[in-house]
Amino acid sequence: MSSPLTVEVADHVAQVRFDRPDVLNALDGELARALAATCRTLAEDAAVRVVVFAGNGKAFMAGGDLQTLRARPTEAVHELIPPVHEAVRLIAEMPKPVLASVHGAAAGAGMSLMLAADLAFAAEGTRFTFAYADIGTSCDGGMSWALPRVVGMRRAMEIALLGDTFDAAEALRLGLVNRVLPAHALAEETLVAARRLARREPHVLAHLKRLMRASSGRTLSAQLDAEYEAFLDCAGRPEFVAAIDTFFAQRAARR
């Protein structure tokens, strides 16, 4: 049986693609379990420094599989949400950057997974929809945690309660995505950014990710202490001195 997602690792970058194109990569139990298992593997793989999530076919992900949810509502929820939530936790906690490369549509759980990533690039023409209230349910996948933090409470309420569909330009204006790219360039430009990140020191990116993600739950004093400890750890490594030497050499070359 073929997997509902594919994984390709090269140059320390893992490209993970949702692979249910006939249903716009809608999440069913099999895909949810595969996603969690893949996140577990990639989180522990020291050879992988950056993870990229994308979708095969016409969309990134069009939410949960509505046929499955309609046929077995409660049972399907028990199958879908725990592995998706495990994946979201792993994305947040793994000490490596996670990118979402979004095209076509990101709706419901697709939008939640996009928000779970550290960076998000979108193709021109992508459509974004909260979608949950449209099918008579509240949200999952960390949407209610991430959305207010990204766009602010008032805007998050508007997106969730009114459920309007919006385009990539609006997503960029709201801060939901970092870049909007021509559709033909999305995959390559995302990979360029991922490879650029993979060339940076992994322990530095790990510290930066932890500091940024933990900041909203700390006081300023606690965050300053965390910054001090992280900087001290970086400064105690030989890569720190080597990076400073490289910086001086590059500056001298530009003169």
Buried (B, 14 or more C-beta within 10 A) or exposed (E): EEEBBBBEBEEBBBBBBBBBBEBBBBBBBBBBBBBBBBBBEBBEBEEBBBBBBBBBBEBBBBBBBBEBBEEEEEEBBEBBBEBBBBBBBBBBEBBBBBBBBBBBBBBBBBBBBBBBBBBBBBBBBBBBBBBBEEEEBEBBBBBBBBBBEBBEEEBBEBBBEEEEEBBBBBBBEBEBBBBBBEBEEBBEBBBEBBBEBBEBBBBBBBBBBBBEEEEEEEEEEEBEEBEEEBEEBBEEEEEBEEBEEEEEEEEEEEE
